[in-house]
Amino acid sequence: MASSPTASLATQTDVLIVGAGPAGLTLAAGLTQLGVDHVLIERADAVQPGAKAAFVQPGALEYLDRVGVADRLVAAGIRGRHFSVHDGARTLLRGSYDNLDTPFPMMLLVSQQTTEEHLHRRLTELGGMVHRRHKLITFSPDFPGVTAAVAAPDGSVRAVYARYLIGADGVHSRVRSTAGIAFPGKTREQLFALADVRLEPGSASALLEDTTFFFSSEGMLLTSPLADGQHRVVASVPPGSKAPTAEETETLLATRGPRQGGPKAVEVITASTYHVQERVAERLSDGPVFLLGDAAHTHSPAGGQGMNTGIQDAGNLAWKLHAVLTGLAPESLLDTYHGERHPVASGLVAFTSQITSLATMRDPELCQRRNDTIAAAAKAPGITDWLARRLSQLDISYATECATEPADGTYHVGQRVSPTLVPAAGLDWNLALPNPSTGPTGSGRIGPVNFQFVDGLETPLLIRPDGYLAAHGVPTDPHTVLANLASYLPGGPT
Ligand SMILES: Cc1cc2nc3c(=O)[nH]c(=O)nc-3n(C[C@H](O)[C@H](O)[C@H](O)COP(=O)(O)OP(=O)(O)OC[C@H]3O[C@@H](n4cnc5c(N)ncnc54)[C@H](O)[C@@H]3O)c2cc1C
């Protein structure tokens, strides 16, 4: 059981989560929903404001729906639909999320602070809590788990034994460094400036209503509407530049942006500069220690992917921890966390790195070639839809065939099954049965297995609690499926 909101720090737990950012909060909410004993510690005393993730992608929304957070986030945000690439006034590419096969065909524009607040609220509703102002100092092996030293708000240091330790403690992860897990990669030399601004009403060109990359000889510019009537402006800037003022933001928009309309920035809400780091932890787990979110991978914010990936790391790990801790699965199931999520993290770093390199090219001849190639590619059938699937993170697949889309309607084990075909069932296993022409139909639940009859299915599908296919052609009797659940686990007997 999760700690109650008034509980003091436990001295032992099944799972100790370090860090209550989006990744740690999502994991804690999932574990609380599943009834897994855990402790979540966070060194900060409250959710931190600041300009961080501004988009929640459909892939993350589908998981957040399983833990009961998606609808309230959608209500709090703005449904972004389009993304574009421009070279000055020339439109090179315009894509849309409209054709995505998901209940959430949108890049949801909502601040990271709001996302964390909703996750925290949901965690509390479910009976979980965050131990704020508690900082992990270090930990040491204590077979089969670890003993962690945690500094409490009164300055005392408490020992917490945990069977599993989760580093959701961000890019400078103490868990990762104490575990001795390398974080190879590079820091890009290019400096970027970010400003969240309020524009003068009526001064924003229609172009600024899409999430838009502008290429120009002065450098790249990214603009996006945000919730609360703000706009985000990100630009490559010369070394030594300071956080942009309203005037400087206007200049960036005027010289690199839509050129017409001259949007006026009346207020800078927050501004900063940053260097992009591109790194993936060598291993996402080491014995009882697991890394997720920015502790495991960091990359350019271009494409709005980082927080979303951390949320899905949590989705991948929560049900596996539950299955192992309840004896449903052998310990080896936890090895599949690294096996499944490390390639996703590496692919993501490569993808966002390509976007950053393309966007920051300066050689005029190469820029011309880039622009012509993008414009020609955008006209090819399916290209903008492919890009939308990539950005939305709906193309993530753990299938060994590397297939991301069902071929001829047939799913491979490890592929995502769209909730538009089989409605999600919280964090239950989900047995989807073809609708019989005669006989009983309906839905129900036996232990952790939800079953439902679904129109248009040719064969029964067994879907993992995180929405990926565990097996097809399974028996139609939910009791038999439950009795054999261990045989449908990834990495287990097939
Ligand atoms: C400018 C900018 C723009 C971005 N835009 C996007 C975007 O549009 N879309 C997107 O998906 N992502 C975006 N990101 C990335 C996103 O912000 C991160 O990926 C996300 O915050 C990572 O979440 P996390 O939970 O892994 O880590 P964090 O959010 O870093 O949370 C880690 C938590 O751990 C706590 N902690 C650290 N050490 C300890 C310790 N020793 N003990 C206890 N607690 C500890 C910290 O206080 C923190 O609360 C952006 C980032 C930046 C900087």
The ligand as an SDF file (V2000), in Angstrom:
LIG
                    3D

 53 58  0  0  0  0  0  0  0  0999 V2000
   13.4520   24.7600  -21.8780 C   0  0  0  0  0  0  0  0  0  0  0  0
   12.8820   23.3790  -21.8660 C   0  0  0  0  0  0  0  0  0  0  0  0
   11.8230   23.0780  -22.6900 C   0  0  0  0  0  0  0  0  0  0  0  0
   11.2990   21.7830  -22.6920 C   0  0  0  0  0  0  0  0  0  0  0  0
   10.2470   21.4960  -23.5120 N   0  0  0  0  0  0  0  0  0  0  0  0
    9.7370   20.2440  -23.5130 C   0  0  0  0  0  0  0  0  0  0  0  0
    8.5660   19.9160  -24.2850 C   0  0  0  0  0  0  0  0  0  0  0  0
    7.9860   20.7570  -24.9630 O   0  0  0  0  0  0  0  0  0  0  0  0
    8.0970   18.6490  -24.2400 N   0  0  0  0  0  0  0  0  0  0  0  0
    8.6910   17.6870  -23.4720 C   0  0  0  0  0  0  0  0  0  0  0  0
    8.2110   16.5410  -23.4730 O   0  0  0  0  0  0  0  0  0  0  0  0
    9.7740   17.9690  -22.7010 N   0  0  0  0  0  0  0  0  0  0  0  0
   10.3020   19.2100  -22.7070 C   0  0  0  0  0  0  0  0  0  0  0  0
   11.3480   19.5160  -21.8990 N   0  0  0  0  0  0  0  0  0  0  0  0
   11.9580   18.4440  -21.0930 C   0  0  0  0  0  0  0  0  0  0  0  0
   11.2110   18.2270  -19.7800 C   0  0  0  0  0  0  0  0  0  0  0  0
   11.1460   19.4110  -19.0330 O   0  0  0  0  0  0  0  0  0  0  0  0
   11.9410   17.1380  -19.0060 C   0  0  0  0  0  0  0  0  0  0  0  0
   12.1200   16.0350  -19.8730 O   0  0  0  0  0  0  0  0  0  0  0  0
   11.1620   16.6970  -17.7690 C   0  0  0  0  0  0  0  0  0  0  0  0
   11.1410   17.6870  -16.7760 O   0  0  0  0  0  0  0  0  0  0  0  0
   11.8230   15.4650  -17.1710 C   0  0  0  0  0  0  0  0  0  0  0  0
   11.0250   14.9860  -16.1300 O   0  0  0  0  0  0  0  0  0  0  0  0
   11.6640   14.0860  -15.0070 P   0  0  0  0  0  0  0  0  0  0  0  0
   10.5550   13.7690  -14.0670 O   0  0  0  0  0  0  0  0  0  0  0  0
   12.4350   12.9920  -15.6010 O   0  0  0  0  0  0  0  0  0  0  0  0
   12.7670   15.0080  -14.2960 O   0  0  0  0  0  0  0  0  0  0  0  0
   12.6350   16.4250  -13.5960 P   0  0  0  0  0  0  0  0  0  0  0  0
   11.4750   17.1820  -14.1100 O   0  0  0  0  0  0  0  0  0  0  0  0
   13.9790   17.0520  -13.6790 O   0  0  0  0  0  0  0  0  0  0  0  0
   12.3210   16.0470  -12.0810 O   0  0  0  0  0  0  0  0  0  0  0  0
   13.3000   15.4950  -11.2430 C   0  0  0  0  0  0  0  0  0  0  0  0
   12.9040   15.7810   -9.8020 C   0  0  0  0  0  0  0  0  0  0  0  0
   13.8210   15.1230   -8.9390 O   0  0  0  0  0  0  0  0  0  0  0  0
   14.0970   15.9620   -7.8390 C   0  0  0  0  0  0  0  0  0  0  0  0
   15.4000   15.5520   -7.2890 N   0  0  0  0  0  0  0  0  0  0  0  0
   16.6080   15.6450   -7.8920 C   0  0  0  0  0  0  0  0  0  0  0  0
   17.5640   15.1270   -7.0930 N   0  0  0  0  0  0  0  0  0  0  0  0
   16.9410   14.6970   -5.9700 C   0  0  0  0  0  0  0  0  0  0  0  0
   17.4100   14.0670   -4.7640 C   0  0  0  0  0  0  0  0  0  0  0  0
   18.7090   13.7910   -4.5690 N   0  0  0  0  0  0  0  0  0  0  0  0
   16.5000   13.7550   -3.8150 N   0  0  0  0  0  0  0  0  0  0  0  0
   15.1790   14.0510   -3.9850 C   0  0  0  0  0  0  0  0  0  0  0  0
   14.6830   14.6570   -5.1030 N   0  0  0  0  0  0  0  0  0  0  0  0
   15.5620   14.9640   -6.0760 C   0  0  0  0  0  0  0  0  0  0  0  0
   14.0940   17.3590   -8.4530 C   0  0  0  0  0  0  0  0  0  0  0  0
   13.8700   18.3640   -7.4610 O   0  0  0  0  0  0  0  0  0  0  0  0
   12.9580   17.2460   -9.4660 C   0  0  0  0  0  0  0  0  0  0  0  0
   11.7280   17.6520   -8.9130 O   0  0  0  0  0  0  0  0  0  0  0  0
   11.8700   20.7950  -21.8610 C   0  0  0  0  0  0  0  0  0  0  0  0
   12.9300   21.1200  -21.0060 C   0  0  0  0  0  0  0  0  0  0  0  0
   13.4380   22.3920  -21.0090 C   0  0  0  0  0  0  0  0  0  0  0  0
   14.5810   22.7290  -20.0730 C   0  0  0  0  0  0  0  0  0  0  0  0
  1  2  1  0
  2  3  1  0
  2 52  2  0
  3  4  2  0
  4  5  1  0
  4 50  1  0
  5  6  2  0
  6  7  1  0
  6 13  1  0
  7  8  2  0
  7  9  1  0
  9 10  1  0
 10 11  2  0
 10 12  1  0
 12 13  2  0
 13 14  1  0
 14 15  1  0
 14 50  1  0
 15 16  1  0
 16 17  1  0
 16 18  1  0
 18 19  1  0
 18 20  1  0
 20 21  1  0
 20 22  1  0
 22 23  1  0
 23 24  1  0
 24 25  2  0
 24 26  1  0
 24 27  1  0
 27 28  1  0
 28 29  2  0
 28 30  1  0
 28 31  1  0
 31 32  1  0
 32 33  1  0
 33 34  1  0
 33 48  1  0
 34 35  1  0
 35 36  1  0
 35 46  1  0
 36 37  1  0
 36 45  1  0
 37 38  2  0
 38 39  1  0
 39 40  1  0
 39 45  2  0
 40 41  1  0
 40 42  2  0
 42 43  1  0
 43 44  2  0
 44 45  1  0
 46 47  1  0
 46 48  1  0
 48 49  1  0
 50 51  2  0
 51 52  1  0
 52 53  1  0
M  END
$$$$
